[in-house]
Amino acid sequence: MGEALKDILDSVARGVFPPPDGRTTVVPQASHRDAGVLAFTAHAVVFTDEDPEWVRRTLAGVDSDALSAPMNPRFLAALMDRTGRSNETIDLLAVASPLQGDPPLTLTPVDDPGHHRIARAHKHRDDVRVWAADGGVLILGRGVAGRLEAAVEVTEAVRHRGLGRALASAARQLSGGEPVWAQLAPGNARSVRAFQAAGFVPVGGEALLLAP
């Protein structure tokens, strides 16, 4: 196929999606750390260094609709068994364009490896940058195929005051002029609403397989 994972993600960030033809594209991993499955409208992308023919045979053997097979638990389990990787959840994948100007809230750069979100970010991302606000944390780092990914944390005491939305919006202003991605657990409705309110647009689903 010759198309790289980064090319696909860059196109999606511009609003150009894989064709909704019901097919599954298999591309190599962009790094050893990240393998997985992306689900777009009527098109899936499996990024793995495993044999593409094995991927297609395994998908064909999944007892589900062909459109659903790449995200079917049986296929994901087979891929994890073959690669020795693990998966935590299937995320909603969203992206936003950069914003000009400075964030409208006070953000202080921090480096606290003991914070669970910061520790997780260093495990899954490169070039991690962290800012603290009053009651919240904003994290930016390079994740899948080098894309810039944002995550926020808001303490319970200050919830429902718009801080999550403000932090997500600040990520767009601190991005250095490139798109910002977010992986959101679908069940975390507050986080999904905050990122959508900050201008992040849902573009698909993602099952990230983590190396041991």
N, C-alpha and C positions, 0 to 999 in steps of 0.2 A: 504494500500500500504506500510506503514511503512517507507517510505523514507522521510527524512527531507529536507527542502529547502536548508539548508547549505550543505548537502551532494551533492545535485544536482549541486549547484554552484561550489563547490570544484572540482567536476568531470569535469565540463565544463572548468574550469580554466586549467585543465590538458589536455584538448582536447578530453574528453570523454563526448559525448552528449547523451541525451535521445534518444531512438530508433525512427527513422523516420517512425513511424507506423500510423500516422494520428490521434493518440489518444490525449486526454487531461488528464494530471495528476493533481489531486487536493491534496494539502498538507496544513497543518496548517501554520499559520503565525509564524515567528520566534520571533516576538515581536508585541505588540499592535500597535506600530507606523506604521508598514509597511504591507500593503496588496497589491495585484495586480496580474498582469498576465505577464508571460514570454513566448515569442514565439521563439522557435527554429525551425530548419528545420523539417517540417512535425510533430511537436510535441509541445504542449503548456503545460505550468505549471501554474495553478491558485493557488496562495497562499492566503488563507483566512480561518478564523475561522467559516465561515458560513457552513451550512449543505452541504456536498458534493453532496447529491442527488438533492438539490435545484439547485446547480451549473449545474449539468448535464441536468436537466429538462429545465433550462433556455437556455443553449447552444443549446439544441435540437429544441427549439422554435425560434431560430434566423434564419431569412430568408437570409442565405448566405451559401457558401461552408463551409463544416465542418472544414476544415483547417483554414479558416479565422474567424470562429465564435468567438473564445476567444478574438480577438482584434477588433471585430466588435463594432462600437459605440453603438449599441442597447444593446449588452451584457454588455459592460462597464457601460452604463447608468443604467441598471438594478442592477448591482452589487453596484454601488454608491448609488442608491436609497435605497437598502436593508441595506447597512452598514452606511449610512450617511457620506460617505467619498467623496473626490473630486479628480480630476485628472487634471494635467496641460497640459500634452502632452504625446505622445508615443515616447520613446527614442530609439535610436540605442544603444545597449549594447556592450561594447568592454572590452577586458581584455589584460593585458600584464604581462609577467614574470618579476621578479625583476632583477635589474642590479647591478653589483659590481662597486665600486669606488665612487668618490665624484662628485656632479653636476659640470659641467664646467662653471657655472655662479655664481655670488655672490647672495646669498639668505639670507635675514635677517628675523629671526622669529618676528612675529608681533601679536598683539591682538587688533584689531580695530573693536569693535562690531558695529560701524556705517557703515562699508563698506557693501554694499548690498549683495555681494557674501559670506562674512563671516557670516552675519546675517542669510542668507539662509542656510548655512552649519550647523550652530548650531541648526537650526530648524529641519533639516532632518538627522543629523548625530551625533554620539557620538565621544568622544576623538578627537575633531577637533584640527588640527595643521595647522598653516598658516605661509607662508613665502612671503616676498615681494622681487621683483627684480626691476630693473630700468625699469618701465613701465608695470609691470605685477605682478600678485599674483598667488601663488600656494596653494591649499587647499587639505589636506588629512584628512579623517575622516571615522569612521565606520558606514556603512549604512545597507542595506538589509542583514539580517542574519549575521551581523557582518563583512561582507566583507569590505576590504579597498578600498575606493572610492576616486578618484582624480577629481579636477575641477581646471580650470585655467581661469584667466581674463587678457586680454591684452588691454592696452589703444589704442585708435585709432591712436595716434601720432606715435606709434612704430610698427604698423602692417606691415606685409610683410617683416619682417627682421628675421624671424625664432624664435622669442621669444616664441611663443605658443608651437612650437615643442620642444624647449629646456626645457620649464617648464614641459611639459608632460613627457619628458625623465627623468627629475630630480625626478619626482614622483616615478619612478621605482627604482632610486638609494636611495631614502629616505624611501623605503617601509619596511625596516627591514627584507628583505628576503622572503616576501610573494607576491603573485600576486596583481596587482592593477587593479581596475575596473573603467570604465568611462561610464557615462550616457550622451549621446550626442544627441542633437536635430538634426534630419536628415536634417532639412532645414538650419542649421548652417554649411554650407559646409566648411568654413574656419577652424572651430574647428574640424570637422571630418577629414579633410586632415592633420591637425597638429598632432592629436593623432595617425593617421595611420602612419605618417612619423616617429613618436616616437616609433613605434613598437607595438601599440595597435591593436589587431585583432578583427574585428566585429564578434560577436557570436550569436546575436539575437536581439529581440526587447523587450521593457519593458514598461508596463503601470503601474505606481506606484499610488496607491490610498492612499491619505493622510487623516489621522484622523483629525477631526475638532479641 
